[in-house]
Amino acid sequence: MFTFVDNYQPNILDNININVGIIYRNYTNFSNIKEILKIKEYCKKKRFKFFISNDINLALKSKCDGIYIPSFNKTLRLNHKILSKNFIIMGSAHNHQEIKQKIHQKCILIFVSPIFKTDKNNKFLDLFKFRLLINGYNKKFIALGGINETNIKKTNMAKISGICAISYFQKKTGLIS
């Protein structure tokens, strides 16, 4: 399981009582190193994995567990010789072309979205289209988008490696695995 944060919010992070990866993606005030270090320290205490979105130098400098490459970043190339073998590269995609791009960027986990309807987007894949989209790729896929208490169990039918939920964690008072 994964979730995104754009700032240090212990009240939301405290709701999570399962092993989860935290992805920092604040595109308006991205290089706030104090904020990043607070989140990193919190993750270390809770034994959560911590990732930085879209900035390899910041991810390496802050000694994160890896990087998340958003779907809009089609140019990022990583020098794998300088990365530790435990450094995780993840990315997001919405279609075949973007999945192929993330494979080319050496992502080992690919977030595909949106799987369900979201407040921001009426256009979503649903389980059938999601499975068709990921079929044939030898990669690990994470379902993202519109996951809530009602449909979370449906994700078990999607042949995925995990889920990423944002508002689900913000609304829950304690997620139980």
N, C-alpha and C positions, 0 to 999 in steps of 0.2 A: 504494500500500500504506500501511496505517496500523497502529499498535499503541497500546495503552493502557499507561500507567505510573502508579503511585501514589506513587512516590518515585524519587529519583536512584539508579539502579543501573547504573553504567558497565559492569559485567561483562556485563549483558544487552544494553545498548545497543551495546556493542562487537561483538556477534555480528551486527549488522545491517550489511551492506555493499552495500545498495542504497538508492535514494532512498525515504524513508519519511516519513510524518507521524506525529509523536508527540503523543498526546493525554493530558494530565495530568488524571486524575480520582481524586483522593483525597478521598472524601466524609467521612472521619473527621477528618482534619487538613487541611482544604481550603486555608485561607489561609496556609499556610506559605510565605511569600514567599521565604525563603532557599532552600528546596528548589526552588521554581519557577524562580528565577534561575539555579540550578546547571543545571537541565535545559535552560533556554533557552540558556544559554551553550554547553552541550554540543551542542545542536541547531545552533546558529550555526556552530560549528567543523565539524560534519559536513555542514552545508548541508541539514539536515532542516527541514521545516516544524514549527512548534510551536503547539499549540492548548490552550486551557483549557476544561474541562468546566463548564458550568452557572453560570458567573459572568462576566457581561459586563463588570462594572466591573474585576474582576481581570484579565481578558483585555486590556482597553484600557490599564489601568495598567501592565501588564508588557509592553505592545507586542508581543503575540503575533500570529501570522498569522491567527488566527480563533478561533471558539468552536464547541464541540460541545454540542448541546442533547439531553440524554438523553430517552428516550421518556416517562419519568414527568413531565417538565416540560412541562406543557400550557399554561402561562400566560405564559412569557417572550415579551415583545415587544421588538423592537429598534428604536431610533430610527436609521433608515438614513441620516439626514442627518449624524449625527456619526461614522459609520463611514467609513473610507477605502475606496476602490473595490477595493483588494486584500484587504480583510478577508473571510475565508471563513466562511460560516455553514453548519454541518453539524448533523445530528441523527440520532437513531435511531428506528426503528419496528419493530413486530412484526405489524401488520395494516393493512387499508385505512384505518381511522379514524385511526390514528397517522400514516400516510403523508400523509393530507390535512392533519393538524395540522402536520406539519413543512413542508409546502408553504405553509401559511398563515403559518408563522413565517419564511418566506423562505429555507429551507435550500436550498443549491445541490447538496449531496451528502447522500444519505439512506442510512444504514446500516440494513440489514434483517437481522434475526436471529431465531433461529439457523438457519443454512442446513443445518448438519449436527448430529448428536448431540454433546452436550457432557457433561462429567462432572457439571455442575450441573443439566442439563435433558435428560430423555429425549424431550421434545416438541420436534420440529424440523420445518422446512419440507420439506427435500429439494429437489433441483433443479427438479422439475416444479412444485411448489407455489410455490417462490420465483419462478419465471418467470411463473406465473399472477398472483401478487401484484403484481409490478412492471409487468405488461403494461398499456399504456394511459396510463401517466404519462410525461410528457416531462421526465424528471429523470434525473440520474446517480445510480446506486445502487451501494453498496458491500456486498459479502457479508461477514457477520460470524457467527462462532459455529461451533466445532468444526472449523475448518480445520486440517488437519495434512498431513504429508508424503504420505500415501496419497491424499487427496482434493483436494489443491490444484489439480491439473490439471483436475479436473471443473468447477471454477469457470469455466473458459473457455467452457463451454456455457451459462452462466447469463445472458449478455448484460448484464454488469456493467461498471462503470467501474473497479473495483478490489476489493481485499479488505482486511479488517482481521483480523489474527491476534494473539493474545496469547500463549498457551502455545507456539505454533509458534516464535516468536522466542526464547523462553526456553529451549527445548530445542535449538535449532540452534546449531552452532558457527560459523556463517557462512552466511548466506543468499545465494545467488547468483541474480542475475536471469536 
